[in-house]
């Protein structure tokens, strides 16, 4: 029995070993197929992304533009100008100060300043085109204009009569001049007009109640007074100081009466102004700045006046400055119509063509007005 059971167990074990061995053998390899040519890889389309909410199209951000450097422009050469004046007095200070302070160069001008001793000669130079502008009295300009000259006033720096009537020690009042001789200016000059106006104000008839002699300019009139050749003379600063120092009496201060008159003005050719307005505006900028400098800097203005009048006498310079710049020189140099009318009346005594002429035809304040309206002049005093 035991022997039979053992044989049975051995047979079962043999079958199990055979079964395990059969499972462990590798399967036969399949037949190798003929290799096909490789196809180009086909891109598999990606799955569409889920739709998103549409956003407004973003505007391109503008890059900050940098200023393009302009090519350097060559500086314009200064515009040449010839300007003349006809008196050696403190009333000429605006032009002199503008020149000496370099204000014309500041505004792009190269200005040559020339002294011409008489207004009539100066006006002839203007009419001939030899000078561009003039700082002068009004009479010769008005006279030339009524005769057809192409001239016009563009500013007024002394628009009242700035004269003083001085008499010898025995002359103390205007009434004392009756029957006496007075040294006036040349016939038709501002000195002559001032003398006649002063006498008429006090009911004295020129050339009837009082004899007038044309004794030249202020120095000549002073000399006639001091020598006793005349009993009174019409003077302006600084000869007034010399008259005081010599013991003469101040009989009348016409400046205090504020009698309208063109005593110092700027004149120009109408045609030249029309063709060169920008240049003339620059000239006026320098000119009004010259007024401002003269008004604000007393010592500098006196120094310049001394250089042009060839004196270093401090008292004379103070007399000149204090009589003119603070009192009768306007910050804004408009020329008033009543001053032009007074000048027309004076010219009409000798030239009938001036009678009935409209003062507005003789002046153009537009350059001054432009600088006034823009605030340019106001800033000069801030």
Protein Blocks (a to p, Z undefined) as FASTA:
>chain_A
ZZmmmmmmmmmmmmmmmmmmmmmpccdddddddddddddddddddddddddddddddddd
ddddddddddddddddddddddddfbdcfklmmmmmmmmnommmmnopacdddddfbfkl
mmmmmmnopafbdcddfklmmmmmmnopacddfbdfbfcdcddddddfklmbfklmgopa
cddddehiaklmmmmmmmmmnopaehklpccddebjfklmmmmmmnopambdcdddfklm
mmmmnopacfbdfklnopacdfbccdddfklmmmmmmmmmmmmmmmmmmmmmmmmmmmlm
mmmmmmmnopabfklmmmmmmmmmmmmmcfblcdcfklmmmmmmmmmmmmmklgopafkl
mgcfklmmmmmmnommmmmmZZ
